[in-house]
Amino acid sequence: MSQTPDSAVRTYIEQHRAAFLADLAEWLRIPSVSAQPDHAPDVRRSADWLAAKLTESGFPTAEVWETAGAPAVFAEWPAGDPGAPTVLVYGHHDVQPAAREDGWDSDPFEPVVREDRLYARGAADDKGQVFFHTLGVRAHLAATGRTAPAVHLKLLIEGEEESGSPHFRALVEQHAERLAADAVIVSDTGMWSEDTPTVCTGMRGLAECQIVLHGPDQDIHSGAFGGAVPNPATVAARLVAALHDEHARVAIPGFYDGIVELGERERQLWAELPFDEASWLREAHSYATEGEAGHTTLERIWARPTAEVNGIGGGYQGPGSKTIIPSSALLKLSFRLVAGQEPDHIEKIVRAWAADRIPAGIRAEITFLPATRPCLTPLDHPGLQSLARAMGRAFESPIRFTRSGGSGPAADLQDVLAAPVLFLGISVPSDGWHAPNEKVELGLLLKGVETSAYLWGDLAENWRHAP
């Protein structure tokens, strides 16, 4: 089996480090804030810049794809071997809003290096983690003598991730044939810590709803009518109280149908992570853990579904008292979903659960937002094993496995393309995504380059034997 020589890869990366970082800094200077309309020209400029740079890096195809919102970038570099696997790399080029007065120590769109850390908005989330693939593929080619990657390599770099990816699924569906892949690499993620390199194996899905409860046609006197007509605020409270049983399990009938239970091997691997609950609570700005009985904190946030009250309101909220029965009340609920759960099923059972508990005289309006399905790649999947090997070579360290408790557009790629999702990220919690003084550790960024350089050859060698 041929392998990319580690020394050759590292030499190439070191020789091109300065130019790579200079290019990244140039991209980071573009304030591609998708959430702010005034920056729409900058988001487009960011897409144009990336497409041009990918062409300069060697990609035969690099295009700016239009959406109903901000543009995305697609690039493709076919392998020399027609039978090689096809890999699609996902990331995003838009960034969160940032201003010096938010608490930054320097201009967020003027990159600066301090103590081997690159500070700028987008340094970690996500321009830095997108851009390491450009040097990674060139190191792969230089070290192996290839003129094309060992895999058919595609990139899809979104322009609206920080605005909720409102047009992303439609974009993927529109271009599904060109995006077809055997595996998706998501480089919009991170690791456990600088000393504990990890690979994420999945993300939870998300279903959200709003329930508006209408009672009297207007607020009415609680003395004249209280105790004789239904109170929508009371009904809201009863619905919230009925969400969970005494063991903190979601009490909606059918909620756990079909879920993929956490395997014993993965449970043991998580137990080996250097998890400090006291530190985690400080990060959570909380004072105690709570959750479904029989599961650890990591299991609760990575492998178990949840039902959360995101908002509740109704009736008088001002100073003093106002003795009324309010005319309406409001609940906002969200459900984090794990593998095996379908958003359509969750919507159906939540509607039925609420209907069973809403008394006569209360009208309910239940609205569900567009949902995100969960994604999970089994530990023994050959693509995941290739990623872990490539990362282990780069870090010269055993690679552990995590999941993400959050949700994202990766599931759209999994659903539309019917391809497993693999997470390759080198960011660490201290990088401060969405916060002032966002940064990326340059040493880790270059480890991402190195991982990318090893990955394509490993996938090409081992994918053919996949079941």
KEPATI-140831 format. One record per residue (C-alpha): residue in three letters; x negated, y, z. Coordinates in steps of 0.05 Angstrom, whole numbers, padded with zeros to 5 digits, always signed. Layout:
ALAXYZ/...
END
This chain:
MET+00000+00000+00000/SER-00028+00068-00019/GLN-00027+00123+00034/THR-00040+00196+00032/PRO-00109+00204+00066/ASP-00100+00241+00131/SER-00167+00277+00127/ALA-00153+00300+00056/VAL-00084+00327+00076/ARG-00112+00365+00136/THR-00170+00394+00095/TYR-00121+00419+00042/ILE-00075+00450+00094/GLU-00133+00485+00128/GLN-00159+00512+00062/HIS-00091+00540+00044/ARG-00068+00561+00113/ALA-00082+00635+00105/ALA-00046+00641+00038/PHE+00013+00600+00064/LEU+00022+00645+00125/ALA+00015+00708+00083/ASP+00070+00683+00037/LEU+00115+00665+00096/ALA+00104+00734+00126/GLU+00125+00766+00061/TRP+00190+00726+00062/LEU+00203+00742+00135/ARG+00199+00816+00119/ILE+00264+00809+00079/PRO+00321+00822+00129/SER+00368+00769+00100/VAL+00423+00777+00152/SER+00484+00744+00122/ALA+00532+00768+00177/GLN+00522+00841+00161/PRO+00550+00866+00094/ASP+00498+00921+00089/HIS+00445+00866+00083/ALA+00479+00829+00026/PRO+00426+00856-00024/ASP+00372+00831+00023/VAL+00402+00761+00025/ARG+00402+00760-00051/ARG+00330+00786-00052/SER+00311+00730-00004/ALA+00342+00678-00051/ASP+00307+00708-00111/TRP+00240+00710-00073/LEU+00246+00637-00053/ALA+00265+00612-00123/ALA+00205+00649-00152/LYS+00158+00621-00098/LEU+00183+00550-00109/THR+00169+00557-00183/GLU+00099+00582-00166/SER+00090+00522-00120/GLY+00102+00475-00178/PHE+00176+00459-00178/PRO+00197+00452-00251/THR+00268+00473-00232/ALA+00285+00529-00184/GLU+00352+00564-00189/VAL+00395+00613-00150/TRP+00465+00584-00142/GLU+00523+00632-00133/THR+00578+00621-00082/ALA+00639+00662-00063/GLY+00593+00693-00011/ALA+00517+00693-00007/PRO+00472+00656-00057/ALA+00437+00590-00045/VAL+00373+00564-00076/PHE+00366+00497-00111/ALA+00299+00467-00133/GLU+00281+00399-00162/TRP+00215+00363-00176/PRO+00225+00293-00207/ALA+00178+00237-00188/GLY+00134+00204-00240/ASP+00167+00137-00224/PRO+00240+00135-00248/GLY+00255+00083-00194/ALA+00231+00126-00136/PRO+00282+00146-00083/THR+00314+00215-00086/VAL+00308+00260-00026/LEU+00345+00326-00014/VAL+00317+00376+00035/TYR+00367+00423+00068/GLY+00353+00489+00103/HIS+00377+00561+00101/HIS+00345+00628+00084/ASP+00393+00675+00119/VAL+00378+00698+00190/GLN+00412+00725+00252/PRO+00418+00800+00263/ALA+00359+00832+00298/ALA+00337+00902+00319/ARG+00278+00928+00359/GLU+00326+00957+00411/ASP+00353+00888+00426/GLY+00291+00874+00467/TRP+00239+00856+00415/ASP+00166+00872+00431/SER+00154+00888+00358/ASP+00195+00900+00295/PRO+00234+00835+00283/PHE+00223+00841+00208/GLU+00149+00857+00211/PRO+00116+00790+00227/VAL+00060+00792+00278/VAL+00015+00736+00305/ARG-00001+00736+00379/GLU-00036+00677+00414/ASP-00027+00631+00354/ARG+00048+00646+00352/LEU+00083+00680+00294/TYR+00137+00728+00318/ALA+00193+00749+00270/ARG+00267+00737+00259/GLY+00271+00672+00220/ALA+00202+00648+00239/ALA+00232+00584+00267/ASP+00305+00590+00246/ASP+00298+00575+00190/LYS+00249+00605+00141/GLY+00187+00576+00173/GLN+00216+00506+00174/VAL+00240+00512+00102/PHE+00174+00540+00078/PHE+00129+00486+00107/HIS+00155+00439+00053/THR+00123+00482-00002/LEU+00053+00470+00026/GLY+00070+00399+00047/VAL+00086+00376-00024/ARG+00024+00409-00051/ALA-00019+00375+00002/HIS+00014+00309-00016/LEU-00004+00319-00089/ALA-00075+00343-00077/ALA-00092+00286-00029/THR-00064+00231-00074/GLY-00083+00258-00142/ARG-00011+00257-00164/THR+00019+00307-00213/ALA+00090+00296-00186/PRO+00116+00276-00117/ALA+00124+00203-00098/VAL+00199+00215-00091/HIS+00249+00254-00133/LEU+00248+00317-00090/LYS+00306+00366-00086/LEU+00317+00427-00042/LEU+00382+00462-00025/ILE+00371+00525+00016/GLU+00436+00557+00039/GLY+00448+00632+00048/GLU+00506+00632+00097/GLU+00489+00583+00153/GLU+00485+00639+00205/SER+00555+00660+00184/GLY+00586+00592+00193/SER+00572+00563+00123/PRO+00642+00583+00098/HIS+00628+00565+00026/PHE+00577+00510+00035/ARG+00621+00448+00027/ALA+00652+00477-00036/LEU+00582+00489-00063/VAL+00561+00417-00048/GLU+00624+00389-00080/GLN+00615+00433-00142/HIS+00543+00409-00152/ALA+00549+00339-00123/GLU+00521+00306-00185/ARG+00458+00348-00185/LEU+00450+00341-00110/ALA+00458+00265-00109/ALA+00406+00235-00063/ASP+00388+00172-00025/ALA+00373+00212+00038/VAL+00380+00283+00063/ILE+00325+00316+00104/VAL+00350+00372+00148/SER+00295+00420+00168/ASP+00338+00465+00212/THR+00326+00432+00278/GLY+00273+00422+00332/MET+00236+00376+00379/TRP+00242+00361+00453/SER+00178+00399+00469/GLU+00108+00414+00444/ASP+00081+00355+00483/THR+00138+00308+00465/PRO+00150+00305+00389/THR+00218+00277+00373/VAL+00264+00261+00314/CYS+00338+00276+00319/THR+00383+00220+00296/GLY+00451+00253+00294/MET+00496+00311+00309/ARG+00566+00313+00338/GLY+00625+00336+00297/LEU+00673+00392+00316/ALA+00748+00402+00314/GLU+00778+00467+00340/CYS+00849+00489+00351/GLN+00890+00546+00378/ILE+00956+00535+00414/VAL+01003+00594+00421/LEU+01062+00581+00468/HIS+01124+00625+00462/GLY+01177+00627+00516/PRO+01224+00686+00528/ASP+01229+00736+00470/GLN+01197+00787+00517/ASP+01166+00791+00586/ILE+01221+00783+00637/HIS+01230+00795+00712/SER+01204+00737+00753/GLY+01254+00750+00809/ALA+01315+00753+00765/PHE+01296+00694+00721/GLY+01237+00657+00753/GLY+01249+00585+00770/ALA+01305+00580+00719/VAL+01270+00586+00651/PRO+01204+00556+00627/ASN+01141+00597+00635/PRO+01092+00591+00577/ALA+01032+00607+00622/THR+01051+00550+00668/VAL+01057+00504+00607/ALA+00988+00525+00584/ALA+00960+00509+00653/ARG+00993+00440+00652/LEU+00965+00425+00584/VAL+00895+00443+00608/ALA+00904+00400+00670/ALA+00925+00341+00627/LEU+00864+00343+00582/HIS+00822+00298+00628/ASP+00833+00243+00678/GLU+00802+00238+00747/HIS+00738+00209+00716/ALA+00730+00268+00668/ARG+00749+00224+00609/VAL+00791+00257+00555/ALA+00863+00235+00570/ILE+00892+00245+00500/PRO+00917+00177+00477/GLY+00875+00149+00420/PHE+00819+00199+00430/TYR+00765+00146+00436/ASP+00791+00101+00381/GLY+00735+00076+00336/ILE+00676+00112+00368/VAL+00606+00083+00359/GLU+00581+00068+00429/LEU+00510+00084+00448/GLY+00465+00024+00440/GLU+00423-00002+00497/ARG+00357+00010+00460/GLU+00374+00083+00448/ARG+00397+00091+00519/GLN+00330+00065+00544/LEU+00292+00111+00496/TRP+00330+00171+00523/ALA+00315+00150+00594/GLU+00241+00155+00577/LEU+00246+00229+00558/PRO+00217+00277+00609/PHE+00285+00305+00627/ASP+00287+00350+00689/GLU+00359+00362+00710/ALA+00343+00423+00753/SER+00307+00457+00695/TRP+00363+00439+00648/LEU+00414+00470+00696/ARG+00374+00534+00698/GLU+00374+00536+00622/ALA+00450+00524+00625/HIS+00457+00581+00676/SER+00498+00532+00717/TYR+00496+00503+00787/ALA+00518+00430+00781/THR+00527+00377+00729/GLU+00596+00348+00713/GLY+00624+00302+00661/GLU+00650+00234+00642/ALA+00635+00184+00697/GLY+00585+00129+00682/HIS+00541+00170+00635/THR+00478+00210+00644/THR+00473+00284+00626/LEU+00437+00269+00561/GLU+00488+00216+00543/ARG+00545+00265+00556/ILE+00517+00319+00510/TRP+00491+00274+00455/ALA+00532+00211+00451/ARG+00600+00224+00483/PRO+00659+00263+00454/THR+00687+00322+00493/ALA+00748+00366+00500/GLU+00734+00437+00524/VAL+00777+00497+00540/ASN+00744+00555+00503/GLY+00797+00606+00522/ILE+00861+00613+00561/GLY+00906+00672+00570/GLY+00977+00697+00581/GLY+01015+00746+00622/TYR+00992+00808+00659/GLN+00917+00817+00664/GLY+00911+00888+00691/PRO+00900+00915+00762/GLY+00952+00903+00816/SER+01013+00860+00803/LYS+01067+00856+00751/THR+01118+00805+00770/ILE+01138+00776+00703/ILE+01147+00712+00665/PRO+01104+00726+00604/SER+01133+00717+00536/SER+01073+00678+00510/ALA+01008+00644+00529/LEU+00947+00622+00489/LEU+00897+00564+00491/LYS+00835+00554+00449/LEU+00808+00483+00451/SER+00749+00449+00418/PHE+00732+00376+00412/ARG+00661+00352+00400/LEU+00664+00286+00362/VAL+00616+00228+00357/ALA+00606+00176+00302/GLY+00669+00137+00288/GLN+00716+00195+00303/GLU+00754+00228+00246/PRO+00777+00300+00251/ASP+00843+00285+00217/HIS+00858+00232+00270/ILE+00839+00281+00325/GLU+00886+00334+00298/LYS+00943+00284+00293/ILE+00936+00258+00364/VAL+00926+00328+00394/ARG+00990+00352+00361/ALA+01028+00291+00387/TRP+00998+00298+00457/ALA+01017+00372+00461/ALA+01087+00359+00434/ASP+01100+00307+00488/ARG+01083+00358+00542/ILE+01118+00421+00517/PRO+01187+00428+00548/ALA+01250+00452+00516/GLY+01252+00528+00511/ILE+01178+00534+00493/ARG+01158+00540+00420/ALA+01087+00520+00402/GLU+01044+00542+00343/ILE+00983+00497+00336/THR+00930+00517+00286/PHE+00868+00476+00270/LEU+00806+00507+00239/PRO+00765+00470+00185/ALA+00729+00413+00220/THR+00659+00384+00218/ARG+00650+00309+00219/PRO+00596+00277+00262/CYS+00534+00246+00230/LEU+00490+00191+00257/THR+00432+00151+00227/PRO+00417+00084+00261/LEU+00348+00077+00293/ASP+00329+00020+00247/HIS+00346+00057+00182/PRO+00285+00054+00136/GLY+00287+00128+00121/LEU+00287+00145+00194/GLN+00229+00098+00206/SER+00190+00131+00149/LEU+00202+00199+00181/ALA+00180+00175+00249/ARG+00116+00145+00220/ALA+00100+00208+00181/MET+00111+00251+00242/GLY+00070+00203+00286/ARG+00012+00209+00238/ALA+00015+00285+00239/PHE+00021+00291+00314/GLU-00023+00230+00329/SER+00028+00213+00382/PRO+00087+00166+00392/ILE+00152+00195+00366/ARG+00214+00192+00410/PHE+00286+00201+00389/THR+00341+00249+00408/ARG+00408+00272+00383/SER+00440+00341+00380/GLY+00501+00359+00419/GLY+00518+00414+00370/SER+00549+00411+00301/GLY+00528+00437+00233/PRO+00535+00433+00157/ALA+00491+00371+00153/ALA+00555+00330+00159/ASP+00581+00361+00094/LEU+00520+00334+00058/GLN+00530+00266+00089/ASP+00604+00264+00071/VAL+00600+00290+00000/LEU+00536+00256-00022/ALA+00546+00192+00019/ALA+00474+00196+00042/PRO+00442+00187+00110/VAL+00417+00251+00145/LEU+00347+00253+00174/PHE+00324+00312+00217/LEU+00254+00339+00208/GLY+00241+00399+00252/ILE+00182+00424+00292/SER+00213+00481+00331/VAL+00213+00479+00408/PRO+00263+00509+00457/SER+00217+00567+00474/ASP+00221+00592+00402/GLY+00282+00633+00420/TRP+00329+00621+00363/HIS+00380+00679+00356/ALA+00343+00716+00413/PRO+00294+00774+00416/ASN+00222+00755+00402/GLU+00238+00693+00361/LYS+00173+00657+00344/VAL+00143+00594+00317/GLU+00081+00559+00344/LEU+00032+00560+00286/GLY+00001+00494+00307/LEU+00069+00460+00305/LEU+00087+00494+00239/LEU+00025+00463+00207/LYS+00044+00396+00237/GLY+00109+00404+00199/VAL+00069+00415+00135/GLU+00029+00353+00150/THR+00091+00311+00165/SER+00121+00332+00099/ALA+00057+00313+00062/TYR+00059+00242+00090/LEU+00133+00231+00086/TRP+00143+00228+00011/GLY+00093+00172+00001/ASP+00120+00132+00060/LEU+00191+00137+00034/ALA+00169+00116-00036/GLU+00133+00055-00009/ASN+00186+00031+00040/TRP+00254+00052+00011/ARG+00254-00002-00042/HIS+00258-00054+00012/ALA+00318-00021+00046/PRO+00379-00066+00052/
END
